[in-house]
């Protein structure tokens, strides 16, 4: 009745990518949700490719080394992921406003 559609910003898990969750996103869409699925570029995806100025780029899956401080690495990833989700939300809001 309000003319508005509910929106879900979907963030994939560590070691996966947005495609791994396509069934969940599809099911949400079939229930009337608009789904914007983020593919994180922090190395947490098992594979990630994107176009940059017309050429395909790939982000390698980040492999933790014994010498890595896992807390620091994961904290940095979590912060980047949060920024990417916020950016996605802003893009969806801009689309809604016709910007």
Backbone as a ProteinNet text record, in pm:
[ID]
protein_1_A
[PRIMARY]
XXXXXXXXXXXXXXXXXXXXXXXXXXXXXXXXXXXXXXXXXXXXXXXXXXXXXXXXXXXXXXXXXXXXXXXXXXXXXXXXXXXXXXXXXXXXXXXXXXX
[TERTIARY]
78.8	0	82.9	200.2	280.5	357	365.6	441.7	590.7	632.5	774.8	804	925.3	968.2	1075.5	1073.3	1178.6	1311.1	1419.3	1552.7	1641.3	1719.7	1820.7	1955.6	2052.6	2191.4	2257.4	2300.3	2352.9	2505.1	2567.4	2712.9	2753.9	2833.9	2873.5	2968	2977.9	3064	3210	3295.1	3438.4	3462.3	3543.5	3577.7	3476	3369.9	3267.9	3265.4	3167.3	3144.1	2994.4	2953.7	2810.2	2738.4	2808.8	2745.4	2710.6	2790.7	2767.2	2633.1	2582.8	2458	2343.5	2359.4	2258	2121	2114.9	1985.8	1915.6	1990.9	1931.1	1879.3	1959.5	1917.9	1796	1795.9	1681.5	1555.7	1567.3	1451.8	1400.4	1491	1448.8	1373.6	1425.7	1358.2	1219.3	1207.1	1077.2	975	1022.6	932.7	906.6	956.9	925.5	1032.8	1150.9	1259.6	1344.3	1396.4	1500.7	1631.6	1717.7	1842.7	1961.2	2047.7	2174.4	2283.5	2351.9	2452.4	2592.1	2663.7	2798.4	2900.5	2996.1	3111.6	3229.8	3278.8	3384.1	3517.9	3594.8	3724.6	3838.9	3817.5	3916.8	3996.6	3975.6	4044.3	3970.1	3850.7	3775.4	3695.8	3670.2	3595.9	3687	3628.4	3708.1	3760.5	3686	3734.3	3648.9	3710.7	3640.2	3700.5	3615.2	3658.6	3570.4	3627.8	3551.6	3618.2	3541.1	3594.8	3643.3	3760.4	3818.3	3871.6	3807.3	3845.8	3851.5	3753.1	3741.4	3822.2	3901.6	3977	3937.7	3939.5	3901.4	4015.5	3982.9	4080.3	4031.1	4124.3	4090.9	4156.1	4081.3	4135.3	4155.8	4278.5	4311.1	4254.4	4218.6	4173	4290.5	4269.5	4374.9	4399.8	4519.2	4559.2	4633.5	4586.3	4653	4783.5	4889.4	5020.4	5041.4	5126.5	5154.9	5209.4	5276.9	5336.5	5235.8	5114.2	5012.2	4952.6	4923.4	4844.9	4699.6	4638.5	4505.7	4403.3	4410	4314.6	4324.5	4444.6	4462.3	4412.4	4444.9	4402.2	4250.2	4187.7	4041.2	3971.1	4030	3972.2	3974.3	4084.6	4094	3991	3976	3875.3	3734.5	3704.2	3570.8	3541	3639.7	3619.9	3597	3673.1	3654.1	3516.6	3477.5	3347.6	3234.3	3246.6	3144.1	3134.3	3248.7	3248.2	3182.9	3209.4	3150.2	2998.2	2950.9	2806.3	2741.3	2805.8	2753.5	2748.5	2852.4	2853.5	2740	2718.8	2609.8	2475.4	2456.5	2332.2	2312.3	2418.1	2407.2	2371.5	2429.7	2396.1	2248.8	2198	2056.4	1968.2	2005.9	1929.4	1931	2047.2	2056	1965.9	1963.4	1874.3	1729.9	1693.4	1557.7	1518.8	1615.9	1590.9	1609.3	1646.8	1664.5	1793.8	1890.9	2020.5	2111.3
-121.5	0	127.7	127.5	249.8	275.6	177	192.9	175.2	136.8	115.8	-32.8	-68	-207.1	-221.6	-329.9	-350.8	-385.3	-337.5	-356	-433.8	-525.8	-600	-571.9	-529.5	-520.4	-647.7	-732.6	-864.6	-864.2	-909.9	-917.8	-1064.5	-1112.4	-1253.3	-1284.3	-1410.4	-1454.6	-1462.4	-1482.5	-1496.6	-1624.8	-1614.2	-1730.8	-1761.6	-1685.6	-1705.6	-1582.4	-1577.4	-1457.2	-1441.7	-1336.6	-1310.6	-1420.7	-1489.7	-1595.9	-1716.3	-1741	-1856	-1843.9	-1722.7	-1698.5	-1661.4	-1689	-1645.4	-1706.3	-1827.5	-1890	-1815.7	-1775.9	-1700	-1566.1	-1498.8	-1369.3	-1385.6	-1490.6	-1519.4	-1539.7	-1618	-1643.3	-1514.2	-1426.9	-1297.6	-1216	-1215.5	-1143.2	-1200.1	-1333.2	-1395.4	-1361.6	-1314	-1270.9	-1120.5	-1053.1	-912.4	-815.1	-864.7	-776.1	-736.7	-615	-573.2	-611.3	-685.4	-730.9	-670.9	-603.8	-553.8	-636	-716.8	-807.2	-750.8	-727.8	-670.3	-782.2	-759.2	-849.3	-771.5	-817.2	-743.8	-758.6	-651.8	-648.5	-647.3	-715.5	-719.9	-849.7	-933.9	-1062.2	-1172.7	-1143.3	-1246	-1337.2	-1292.7	-1375.5	-1485.1	-1602.1	-1711.1	-1673.5	-1589.3	-1525.9	-1402	-1303.2	-1178.3	-1114.6	-1085.2	-1019	-897.7	-794.8	-674.9	-602.6	-518.9	-437.4	-304.4	-264.4	-136.4	-72.1	35.9	104.7	10.6	-78.6	-166.7	-295	-314	-439	-515.8	-648	-735.4	-743.2	-721	-735.2	-840.6	-907.6	-1012.7	-981.5	-1007	-993.4	-1133.5	-1164.4	-1297.7	-1317.7	-1441.4	-1476.7	-1462.9	-1390.5	-1367.3	-1494.1	-1545	-1662	-1615.4	-1656.6	-1618.3	-1695.6	-1623.6	-1683.3	-1693.1	-1783.7	-1800.3	-1671.4	-1592.7	-1468.4	-1353.6	-1372	-1266.6	-1256.2	-1133.5	-1109.8	-1119.5	-1235.1	-1260.9	-1157.1	-1117.5	-1018.2	-889.7	-841.3	-715.9	-728.7	-839.8	-861.6	-868.3	-946.7	-962.3	-832.2	-757.5	-630.5	-532.2	-529.5	-443	-484.3	-616.2	-664.8	-624.4	-641.2	-608.2	-459.8	-376	-232.4	-198.3	-260.1	-235.4	-285.1	-402.6	-458.8	-366.3	-311.1	-218.6	-96.4	-43.2	73	38.2	-82.4	-123.8	-138.6	-190.8	-204.5	-67	24.6	160.8	227.2	207.6	264.2	205.9	76.2	11.7	69.1	86.3	143.8	284.4	362.7	498.1	494.7	401.6	388.1	352.7	261.9	224.2	344	418.8	538.8	640.7	658.7	751.7	706.7	577.8	525.6	555.8	534.7	559.6	707	794.5	938.7	992.7	902.6	943.2	1017.3	1000.4	1069	987.2
0	0	0	63.7	70.7	-57.8	-145	-268.3	-249.8	-131.7	-104.9	-95.9	-134	-130.2	-23.6	52	152.2	83.6	141.5	82.8	179	123.6	198.9	134.8	215.6	170.3	218.6	125	160.7	154.9	262.6	272.6	285.3	191	193	309.1	342.9	451.8	410.8	509.1	483.5	403.8	300.8	219.6	111.5	103.7	0	-89.5	-174.7	-255.4	-274.4	-341.8	-355.1	-432.1	-522.9	-600.3	-514.3	-410.8	-323.4	-250.5	-238.1	-167.2	-261.2	-388.6	-485.2	-455.9	-406.5	-375	-262.2	-160	-49.2	-100.7	-181.3	-236.5	-327	-406.4	-493.4	-409.8	-302.1	-216.6	-152.9	-109.5	-54.9	-159.8	-282.9	-391.6	-417	-412.2	-438.3	-330.8	-215.9	-107.8	-112.2	-216.4	-235.4	-191.5	-155	-115.5	-236.3	-233.2	-326.4	-258	-327.1	-267.1	-342.3	-268.6	-322.6	-255.8	-334	-280.3	-304.7	-196.7	-202.5	-221.4	-310.7	-317.2	-262.2	-149.5	-80.4	-151.7	-150	-217.6	-117.2	-6.2	100.7	101.7	0.5	-3.8	68.8	122.7	195.2	102.5	-21	-115.9	-171	-198.5	-255	-392.4	-464	-586.2	-612	-668.4	-695.3	-819.4	-916.3	-1039.1	-1062.1	-1119.9	-1150.9	-1266.5	-1333.1	-1441.7	-1387.1	-1432.4	-1395.6	-1522.7	-1564.7	-1687.8	-1807.4	-1817.3	-1932.1	-1926.1	-1821.5	-1813	-1686.5	-1698.2	-1587.7	-1486.6	-1361.4	-1253.3	-1156.6	-1093.3	-997.3	-863.7	-757.9	-623	-567.9	-535	-484	-344.2	-313.5	-179.3	-83.6	25.2	122.6	203.9	193.5	270.8	395.4	511.5	635.5	649.6	678.8	703	853.8	894.8	1037.8	1098.6	1016.3	1065.7	1076.4	1019.9	1026.1	1166.2	1205.1	1325.6	1281.9	1304.6	1249.7	1297.8	1422.7	1472.4	1391.1	1368.4	1294.5	1151.4	1086.9	948.3	940.7	1028.5	1026	1066	1158.7	1198.9	1081.4	1008.8	890.6	786.3	766.4	670.8	715.7	843.3	893.6	874.3	898.9	879.3	732.9	643.2	500.1	455.8	504.5	467.7	512	632.4	682.5	591.5	550.1	459.9	325.8	275.3	147.5	159.4	272.3	293.8	304.2	375.3	386.4	249.2	168.9	32.6	-51	-39.9	-113.7	-70.2	59.3	108.9	53.6	48.6	-5.5	-153.7	-228.2	-370.1	-389.3	-306.4	-315.1	-280.1	-177.7	-141	-255.1	-318.9	-432.9	-547.6	-576.1	-680.5	-645.7	-520.9	-476.9	-493.5	-473.7	-484	-627	-719.4	-857.9	-886.4	-798.1	-813.2	-904.2
[MASK]
+++++++++++++++++++++++++++++++++++++++++++++++++++++++++++++++++++++++++++++++++++++++++++++++++++

